[in-house]
Amino acid sequence: MNEVIKCMLNCRTIRKYLPKQITDEELDTILSAGLYAPNAGGRQSTVIVVCQKSEINETLGKINKAAFRGSVSTDKFYISKDQPSIADDTSIQSGFYGAPTVLTLFAPKNFLYSAADCFVAAQNIVLAAYSVGIGSCIVARAEDTFSSDVGQKLQNEWGIDNSLEAKIHITLGYVDGDYPQAKPRKENRIKRVI
């Protein structure tokens, strides 16, 4: 089995991070993978903002958690005992889980494939992160996070044109604890039409 397939099969969502910043070399490798992701029409319109300021990440992470409108986990459905999400543990204060690096992917507001472009870039990013020993988590609610007053102010300070909107966040950091195992795969998820 080749290394790309191994990454795809073994990469897991990480929500527990050591309080140590990733290296510039690791970050550059990860960002490069994101920039080379396939994108609609070759437009390359996704903009990646890297934030390594803990106070900003903590503030945005709290705003992100406040925007969570999903259900809280139950005994029947629990996202992860090893790497609990905000749905599993309501005492978690930040949707960014204390990650030392948070990426926010922005894309044009009125382009049909903006979300798809960002999610393809995100997949490249998390696979690249795993390949260099960095944990990651794709975090939704970026639009909500950046539609807040704080988010709008930061977007302006960061020089991100208002024709772009936040589509997705990705947390990055070194894994705190054991790397989680895969959940068993559900059956009957592939239908072949021959």
Secondary structure, 3 states (H helix, E strand, C coil): CCHHHHHHHHCCECCCECCCCCCHHHHHHHHHHHHCCCCHHHCCCCEEEEECCHHHHHHHHHHHHHCCCCCCCCCCCCCCCCCCCCCCCCCCCCCCCCCCEEEEEEEECCCCCHHHHHHHHHHHHHHHHHHCCCEEEEECCHHHHHHCHHHHHHHHHCCCCCCEEEEEEEEEECECCCCCCCCCCCCCCCCCCC
